[in-house]
Structure formats: structure tokens, C-alpha cells
Amino acid sequence: MKMRPCVLTFGLALLVGVFAGCKKKSVEGAAAEPAAVTEGAAAPAAASSQAGTVRAALEKKDYDGVVGGLIAMKQSASTPEQMNEFTALVDEVKVKLLDEAPSNPKAAEALATLRRITGGR
């Protein structure tokens, strides 16, 4: 029976936190809307920057960086142009990984991961 007041107290604290969080979020969300509009113009530049980062990681043979960069690029692609850029970069990376995979186990692992991410295409 002593647990019930603790559970009730915890439940009330959780509800207060949820309501407080919702109110704060709605205020922040209203202030963030103009920033989201201006960020839309910067999205193509960000995709090109991510592509450059992926290519640099590939040159350094940082295969974790390559895969991580491609994942980030895929998640942030919001336009057909960005998806086309992503697809072209994936093809470029796959060609290089296919060349290196027979002699480099990390390249082979990155290639397998990339195939899982892209559905084997």
C-alpha cells in the first residue's frame, strides 16, 4: 500500500512535466518557423557539403565516415534533386568500394552496409 502514493506522485509529476513541455515546445515551434523557411534555401548547399564530406572520407579510407555521411545525406534529402545527388554519390562510392573490397575487409564491410542501406540496388 505504501507504493501507491509514490506511483501517484510520480504520475502527477510526469503529467506536469508533459504539460510544461508541450507549452514550451509550442512557443519554441512558433519562433522556429521563420528559420525553417530560410533553411529551405540552404538545403541544396548542405547536400553538396555532405557529398564533399563523403568524398573526403572515401579518399582517407574512413569507411565509417563514408557510410555515416551517406546515411545523413539520405535522411536530409527532401527534394528530387537532392535524391538524385544522393543516388549518384552512392553509385560513385559503390564503384570505389567494389575495387577495394577484395583486398580491404573494412571496405567490404562498408560495401555490405551500403547495400543494406540502399536496398541492394
Beta strands, then each sheet from edge to edge (+ up, - down):
end
